[in-house]
Amino acid sequence: MKISYLFDFDGTLVDSMPTFCSCMLRILDENNIGYGEDIIKIITPLGLNGTAEYFINTMRLQMPKEQLMLLMQEYMLDAYEHTIPAKSNVISVLKVLKEKGASLNILTASPHITLDACLKRLGLWELFDNVWSCDDFNTTKADPKIYVRAAEKMNTTVEDVLFLDDNLNADLTAKSAGMMVCGVYDQSSADYVDQMKAAADFYIYDFEELLHLGINEKA
């Protein structure tokens, strides 16, 4: 049976983590909230919703959550619409997989307002059968059920899905849900490469490697 692909977006398909980090730190700076050297490692896996909650509940940012998330999206939207690039060989490899008849899907913590605009600008939107934000499931990638529900919506089973993410926690959770997992290198998660290699079925530094994993069809 053919394997279906379920991709993370930020840090996996596009080189957006520097934008995410700079926008989040801008908000803290503007509100005169100090932060430690580990702030990027803390917020990188959280997405906008989780980061907003962390800023408000842990760092005591005095702003309603809805207002904070709108501000985050405003700061990030311009980059997603105009400048954030696809990562190395992503576009060419996705086109090859599509030509081979693979089912390509996205599951990301990013909201549709940034996600959809970036995919369309890069000419990738039409390659995907499903493009999901975690908001569509009213949960996060820290919940194993989201992977089961995504597989069901893809008309397959978790065992026949390869999940690709640059985040260790997401990889661990997808694996616990029964999916095959491929860790993806990103500078933002470079400190966790060894842990991801240990947890995942595969690990790639460049998308070109995806074509040589030998998992396009399952016996």
C-alpha positions, 0 to 999 in steps of 0.5 A: 500500500502506498504511504501517505505523507503528513508534513509539518510546515514551519521549520520542515517545509519552509525556513520560517523559524527565524521569523517566528522567533524574531516576531515573538521576541519583538513583542516581549521587548515592546512590553519590557519583559525580560527573558533568558537565553533559553526562551527560543528553545521554550517557545519554538515547539509551542506555535502561536497559541501555546506561545501566547499562553506561555507569555501570559501565564508564565511571563506575565504579559498583560494583554488579552490572549485574543489581542496578543495572537492578532498582534503575533499574526500581524507581525508575521504575516508580511514575511509569510506573504512575501519573503519566507522561502521553502527549505532546500529541495522541498519544492522539487521533491514534493513535485516528484512525490506528487507525480508518483501519486503520493498523498501529500498533507500538512498538519501545523500549529500555524494558523491558516492566515499565514500558512495558506498565504505562504503555500500559495506564494511558493506555488505549493498549495495545489500539491496538497490533498489536505492543509490543516492547522491544529486549529481545525482539530481544536487541539495541538500536536502534543495530543496523540489523537490529532494524528489518528484523526488526521489519518482518518480524514486522509482515509488511511490508518496511522500505520500507513502515514509518514509524519515529518517534523523538525520538532522532537516533541511532535515526532515523539507524539506522532510515534506514540500514536502509531505513525512512522516518523521522519525527523527533519533538520532545522537550525532551531532544533539542532540541539535535539538531532541525536534525540530525534534520530533515536526517536524517529524511524528516519532522519533527513538533513535535506529533503532530497534524502526523502526520495531515497528512504525506500518507504514510498510503498509498503509491502 
